[in-house]
Amino acid sequence: MKQFKQFDIVSDNSDHYFAKINFTIFGKKKACFTNENSRVHKKIMQEREILKNNLPESIYVRVYEERIDLLRVFIVGDARTPYHDGLFFFDFAFPSNYPKSPPKAYYHAHRLYLNPNLSLDGRVHLKNVEKLWNPSSSTILQVLSSLQLVLNEKPYYNDRFLDIFNDINEEVSFNEEASKYYNNIVFLLSCKTMLCLLRKPPRNFEDFVYEHFCCRASFILQACNAYIEGCARVGYYNNDGSHSSSSTIEEFEALMCKLYPDLKAALTENAASIIKSVSPIEAVFIKFAADGLDQSHRTNNEDLRPSNLDVTGCLCIFGLVLLLISTIFLFIFMPHDKNTECLFLLSRGMRMFPRNYCYEQLKNI
């Protein structure tokens, strides 16, 4: 397998989300990005040097020869998180008044909701960046480090509304249980993201996507089996047997069993194609890394009948709107001493909404 650089300069930006911005009305690139003496140009080139020499181990960056205002990033999911072994891609664009304003960001979500900070439509919500951006000291590297932190062990607690609910009535046991449910959802959606990437990897990262999933295929499939069988809690699987057991949620088990055959087929096909394309010596090492593919346990592939996502999704959204209207109504018309208690009861239902909506997404895979 060839060495994949953490930082590199590439030419093809055709599939970049922001490829069509930062042009004048005449279709030319804005002068601040082409004039080497402009403050914006100098600042961006300084940022490139910072990225080149200081990237964390699991972050990879590609910048463009002809478009200094664009860059593409992917983050490898850390071990001991529900994002382990996943790849998560982001596109960035520097604004024409950079660094006065922070860079724009877009997450390639594949219409999958797997983090409170990452929307289905690709919007990225980083509270610390949005509020604490300092033109004189903030950098794009700090933004990337913040993104890495939101892909953490317990993403449920990233929810911006949890602080409000916890101030009303701190219920640790409920939050911990909800966090476990949320991790199950996240891992399933992360596996779905793997399938999307194998089918259509982002440009300039094709080789890394294929080779990463070739080498990690065995571990990913073993982890899936361990989570299905309740041998390990999601995010905590170790192939040395040191993980602790955990009870399996029936709904998670059924959905994982449904996704598993497609995931195994995609990973196996990818590994086979990689081995054919390399030298015999490299093939030995790759085959050894992916050797567990054929030895992974077979799972029960139940024929589940997915509910209609469009109808259910609309009902869920209608229910959420109704909860919000009810909350406003309570504050206006109910006595003040009962407002807090009623709001807390409503908040419990609202906090479970993302979990239920995401499960409906998974039923359609």
C-alpha positions as CSV (number, residue, x, y, z in Angstrom):
1,M,0.0,0.0,0.0
2,K,1.3,3.4,-0.9
3,Q,2.0,6.1,1.7
4,F,-0.9,8.5,1.9
5,K,0.2,12.0,2.9
6,Q,-1.6,13.8,5.7
7,F,-1.3,17.1,3.8
8,D,-1.0,17.5,0.0
9,I,-1.8,19.9,-2.8
10,V,-4.1,18.6,-5.6
11,S,-5.7,20.0,-8.7
12,D,-9.2,18.6,-9.1
13,N,-11.8,20.5,-7.1
14,S,-14.8,19.7,-9.3
15,D,-16.8,17.9,-6.6
16,H,-16.0,20.4,-3.9
17,Y,-19.2,21.7,-2.3
18,F,-17.9,25.3,-2.5
19,A,-16.3,25.1,-5.9
20,K,-18.7,27.7,-7.4
21,I,-18.3,30.4,-4.8
22,N,-15.8,33.3,-4.4
23,F,-16.1,34.4,-8.1
24,T,-16.9,37.9,-9.4
25,I,-20.0,38.5,-11.5
26,F,-17.8,38.1,-14.5
27,G,-16.8,34.6,-13.5
28,K,-13.3,35.5,-12.4
29,K,-11.7,34.5,-9.1
30,K,-11.8,37.4,-6.6
31,A,-8.6,39.4,-6.5
32,C,-8.0,38.7,-2.8
33,F,-7.4,35.1,-3.7
34,T,-5.1,35.7,-6.7
35,N,-3.1,38.7,-5.5
36,E,-0.1,37.3,-3.5
37,N,0.3,40.7,-1.8
38,S,-3.3,40.7,-0.4
39,R,-3.8,40.2,3.3
40,V,-6.2,37.3,2.6
41,H,-3.8,35.5,0.3
42,K,-0.9,35.8,2.8
43,K,-3.1,34.6,5.7
44,I,-4.3,31.6,3.8
45,M,-0.8,30.6,2.8
46,Q,0.3,30.9,6.5
47,E,-2.6,28.6,7.4
48,R,-1.4,26.1,4.9
49,E,2.0,25.9,6.5
50,I,0.4,25.5,9.9
51,L,-1.7,22.6,8.6
52,K,1.3,21.0,6.9
53,N,3.3,20.8,10.0
54,N,0.8,20.4,12.8
55,L,-2.0,18.1,11.8
56,P,-3.3,15.6,14.4
57,E,-2.7,12.0,13.5
58,S,-6.3,11.2,12.4
59,I,-6.9,14.3,10.3
60,Y,-6.0,14.5,6.6
61,V,-6.1,17.6,4.4
62,R,-6.1,18.4,0.7
63,V,-5.7,22.0,-0.7
64,Y,-5.9,23.0,-4.3
65,E,-3.4,24.4,-6.8
66,E,-5.8,26.9,-8.5
67,R,-8.1,27.5,-5.6
68,I,-6.4,28.7,-2.4
69,D,-9.8,29.5,-0.9
70,L,-10.8,25.8,-0.8
71,L,-9.7,22.8,1.2
72,R,-11.1,19.3,1.9
73,V,-10.6,17.4,5.1
74,F,-11.4,14.0,6.4
75,I,-11.3,12.7,10.0
76,V,-10.8,9.1,10.9
77,G,-13.1,8.1,13.8
78,D,-11.3,7.4,17.0
79,A,-11.2,4.1,18.9
80,R,-13.5,3.9,21.9
81,T,-16.2,6.0,20.2
82,P,-19.2,4.9,18.1
83,Y,-17.4,6.5,15.1
84,H,-14.5,4.1,15.3
85,D,-13.0,3.2,11.9
86,G,-15.4,5.5,10.0
87,L,-14.3,8.3,7.7
88,F,-16.0,11.7,7.8
89,F,-15.5,14.3,5.1
90,F,-15.7,18.1,5.3
91,D,-15.3,20.8,2.7
92,F,-14.1,24.3,3.7
93,A,-14.1,27.7,2.0
94,F,-12.3,30.8,3.2
95,P,-14.4,33.9,2.8
96,S,-13.1,37.0,0.9
97,N,-12.7,38.9,4.3
98,Y,-10.8,36.1,6.0
99,P,-9.7,36.1,8.8
100,K,-12.3,38.6,9.9
101,S,-14.9,35.9,9.4
102,P,-14.4,32.2,10.1
103,P,-14.2,29.7,7.2
104,K,-17.4,28.2,5.8
105,A,-17.8,24.4,6.4
106,Y,-19.9,21.7,4.9
107,Y,-20.2,18.1,6.1
108,H,-20.8,15.3,3.5
109,A,-23.7,13.8,5.5
110,H,-25.2,11.5,2.9
111,R,-28.5,12.5,4.5
112,L,-27.6,10.7,7.7
113,Y,-27.9,12.3,11.1
114,L,-25.1,11.0,13.3
115,N,-24.1,13.9,15.5
116,P,-26.0,16.8,17.1
117,N,-23.3,19.2,15.6
118,L,-23.7,17.9,12.0
119,S,-27.0,18.4,10.2
120,L,-28.6,16.2,7.6
121,D,-28.1,19.0,5.0
122,G,-24.4,19.3,5.8
123,R,-24.4,22.3,8.1
124,V,-21.8,22.3,10.8
125,H,-22.5,23.7,14.2
126,L,-19.5,24.5,16.3
127,K,-20.5,26.8,19.2
128,N,-17.0,27.5,20.3
129,V,-15.9,28.6,16.8
130,E,-19.0,30.6,16.0
131,K,-18.8,32.6,19.3
132,L,-15.1,32.7,20.1
133,W,-13.6,33.3,16.6
134,N,-10.8,35.8,16.9
135,P,-9.4,37.2,13.7
136,S,-6.0,37.8,15.2
137,S,-5.4,34.4,16.8
138,S,-8.0,31.8,15.5
139,T,-6.9,29.3,12.8
140,I,-8.4,26.7,10.6
141,L,-6.4,24.1,12.5
142,Q,-8.4,25.0,15.6
143,V,-11.6,24.5,13.7
144,L,-10.5,21.0,12.6
145,S,-9.5,20.1,16.2
146,S,-13.0,21.2,17.3
147,L,-14.6,18.9,14.7
148,Q,-12.5,16.0,15.9
149,L,-13.7,16.7,19.5
150,V,-17.4,16.5,18.5
151,L,-16.9,12.9,17.2
152,N,-16.4,11.8,20.7
153,E,-17.3,8.9,23.1
154,K,-20.7,10.3,24.0
155,P,-22.0,12.5,21.2
156,Y,-25.5,12.6,22.8
157,Y,-24.1,15.2,25.3
158,N,-23.2,17.5,22.3
159,D,-26.9,18.5,22.1
160,R,-27.2,22.2,22.6
161,F,-30.5,21.9,24.5
162,L,-29.2,19.5,27.2
163,D,-27.8,22.3,29.4
164,I,-31.3,23.9,29.5
165,F,-33.0,20.6,30.4
166,N,-30.4,19.7,33.0
167,D,-30.8,23.1,34.7
168,I,-34.4,22.3,35.2
169,N,-34.0,18.8,36.6
170,E,-30.8,16.9,36.4
171,E,-31.6,13.3,35.7
172,V,-28.3,11.4,35.2
173,S,-29.7,7.9,34.8
174,F,-32.0,9.0,32.0
175,N,-29.2,10.8,30.2
176,E,-26.9,7.9,30.4
177,E,-29.5,5.5,29.1
178,A,-30.3,7.9,26.2
179,S,-26.6,8.2,25.5
180,K,-26.3,4.4,25.1
181,Y,-29.3,4.4,22.7
182,Y,-27.7,7.3,20.7
183,N,-24.4,5.5,20.4
184,N,-26.2,2.5,18.9
185,I,-27.8,4.8,16.3
186,V,-24.5,6.5,15.6
187,F,-22.6,3.3,14.9
188,L,-25.4,2.0,12.5
189,L,-25.3,5.3,10.6
190,S,-21.5,5.3,10.6
191,C,-21.7,1.8,8.9
192,K,-24.2,3.2,6.4
193,T,-21.7,6.1,5.7
194,M,-19.0,3.5,5.0
195,L,-21.2,2.0,2.3
196,C,-21.8,5.4,0.8
197,L,-18.1,6.1,0.7
198,L,-17.1,2.8,-0.8
199,R,-19.7,3.3,-3.6
200,K,-18.6,6.9,-4.3
201,P,-15.5,8.2,-2.5
202,P,-14.7,11.9,-2.7
203,R,-12.1,12.9,-5.3
204,N,-8.5,12.9,-4.3
205,F,-9.2,10.5,-1.4
206,E,-10.3,7.4,-3.4
207,D,-7.1,5.4,-2.7
208,F,-7.2,6.1,1.0
209,V,-10.9,5.2,1.3
210,Y,-10.4,1.8,-0.4
211,E,-7.2,0.9,1.4
212,H,-8.4,2.1,4.8
213,F,-11.5,-0.1,4.6
214,C,-9.5,-3.0,3.2
215,C,-7.2,-3.0,6.2
216,R,-9.9,-2.3,8.8
217,A,-12.6,-4.6,7.3
218,S,-12.0,-7.6,9.6
219,F,-12.1,-5.4,12.8
220,I,-15.2,-3.6,11.6
221,L,-17.1,-6.8,11.0
222,Q,-15.9,-8.5,14.2
223,A,-17.1,-5.4,16.1
224,C,-20.5,-5.6,14.4
225,N,-20.9,-9.2,15.5
226,A,-19.8,-8.4,19.0
227,Y,-22.4,-5.6,19.3
228,I,-25.1,-7.8,17.9
229,E,-24.4,-10.6,20.3
230,G,-24.0,-8.3,23.3
231,C,-20.4,-9.2,23.8
232,A,-19.3,-5.5,23.9
233,R,-20.8,-2.1,24.3
234,V,-20.9,0.0,21.1
235,G,-17.5,1.7,20.7
236,Y,-15.7,-0.5,23.2
237,Y,-14.9,-3.6,21.1
238,N,-11.3,-4.9,21.3
239,N,-10.2,-7.9,19.2
240,D,-8.0,-9.1,22.1
241,G,-11.0,-10.1,24.1
242,S,-10.5,-7.4,26.8
243,H,-13.9,-5.8,26.2
244,S,-16.8,-6.1,28.6
245,S,-20.3,-7.5,27.7
246,S,-23.4,-5.4,27.3
247,S,-27.1,-6.1,26.8
248,T,-28.3,-5.7,23.2
249,I,-31.3,-3.6,22.3
250,E,-33.7,-5.7,20.2
251,E,-34.3,-2.9,17.7
252,F,-30.6,-2.3,17.3
253,E,-29.9,-6.0,16.8
254,A,-32.5,-6.3,14.1
255,L,-31.3,-3.3,12.2
256,M,-27.6,-4.3,12.5
257,C,-28.5,-7.8,11.2
258,K,-30.2,-6.2,8.2
259,L,-27.2,-3.9,7.4
260,Y,-24.5,-6.5,8.1
261,P,-24.7,-8.5,4.8
262,D,-24.4,-5.4,2.6
263,L,-21.5,-4.1,4.7
264,K,-19.7,-7.4,4.6
265,A,-20.2,-7.8,0.8
266,A,-18.9,-4.2,0.2
267,L,-15.9,-4.6,2.4
268,T,-15.1,-8.1,0.9
269,E,-15.4,-6.9,-2.7
270,N,-13.3,-3.8,-1.9
271,A,-10.5,-5.9,-0.3
272,A,-10.5,-8.3,-3.3
273,S,-10.1,-5.5,-5.8
274,I,-7.3,-3.9,-3.7
275,I,-5.3,-7.1,-3.5
276,K,-5.6,-7.6,-7.3
277,S,-4.2,-4.1,-8.0
278,V,-1.0,-4.3,-5.9
279,S,2.2,-6.2,-6.1
280,P,2.4,-9.8,-4.8
281,I,4.4,-8.8,-1.7
282,E,1.9,-6.0,-0.8
283,A,-1.0,-8.4,-1.4
284,V,0.3,-10.7,1.3
285,F,0.3,-8.0,3.9
286,I,-3.1,-6.6,2.8
287,K,-4.6,-10.1,2.8
288,F,-3.3,-10.7,6.3
289,A,-4.9,-7.5,7.5
290,A,-8.2,-8.4,5.9
291,D,-8.0,-12.1,6.7
292,G,-10.9,-12.0,9.2
293,L,-13.4,-11.3,6.5
294,D,-14.2,-14.9,5.7
295,Q,-14.0,-16.0,9.3
296,S,-16.4,-13.4,10.7
297,H,-19.5,-14.9,12.3
298,R,-22.6,-15.1,10.1
299,T,-25.6,-13.2,11.5
300,N,-29.3,-13.7,11.2
301,N,-30.5,-11.7,8.3
302,E,-34.2,-11.2,9.1
303,D,-36.5,-9.9,6.4
304,L,-37.6,-6.7,8.1
305,R,-40.4,-4.6,6.6
306,P,-39.4,-1.0,6.9
307,S,-42.1,1.5,7.7
308,N,-42.8,4.3,5.3
309,L,-40.1,6.9,6.1
310,D,-41.8,9.8,4.5
311,V,-45.0,9.4,6.5
312,T,-43.3,8.6,9.8
313,G,-40.8,11.4,9.4
314,C,-43.6,13.9,8.8
315,L,-45.5,12.6,11.9
316,C,-42.3,12.9,14.0
317,I,-41.7,16.5,12.8
318,F,-45.4,17.3,13.5
319,G,-45.1,15.9,17.0
320,L,-41.9,18.0,17.7
321,V,-43.7,21.2,16.5
322,L,-46.6,20.4,18.7
323,L,-44.3,19.9,21.7
324,L,-42.7,23.3,21.1
325,I,-46.1,25.0,20.8
326,S,-47.3,23.3,24.0
327,T,-44.2,24.6,25.8
328,I,-44.9,28.2,24.8
329,F,-48.6,27.8,25.7
330,L,-47.6,26.5,29.2
331,F,-45.3,29.4,29.9
332,I,-48.0,31.9,28.9
333,F,-51.1,30.5,30.5
334,M,-50.1,28.2,33.3
335,P,-49.2,29.3,36.9
336,H,-45.4,29.9,37.2
337,D,-44.9,27.1,39.9
338,K,-46.1,24.4,37.5
339,N,-44.2,25.6,34.4
340,T,-40.9,24.0,35.4
341,E,-42.4,20.6,36.1
342,C,-44.3,20.5,32.9
343,L,-41.4,21.7,30.8
344,F,-39.2,18.9,32.2
345,L,-41.8,16.3,31.2
346,L,-41.9,17.7,27.7
347,S,-38.2,17.8,27.5
348,R,-37.9,14.0,28.0
349,G,-40.0,13.4,25.0
350,M,-38.1,16.0,22.9
351,R,-34.7,14.4,23.9
352,M,-35.9,11.0,22.5
353,F,-37.0,12.6,19.2
354,P,-33.6,12.4,17.5
355,R,-33.2,8.7,18.5
356,N,-36.6,7.7,17.2
357,Y,-36.2,9.7,13.9
358,C,-32.8,8.2,13.3
359,Y,-34.1,4.7,13.8
360,E,-36.7,5.4,11.1
361,Q,-33.9,6.4,8.8
362,L,-32.2,3.1,9.4
363,K,-35.3,1.1,8.8
364,N,-35.1,2.3,5.2
365,I,-31.6,1.0,4.5
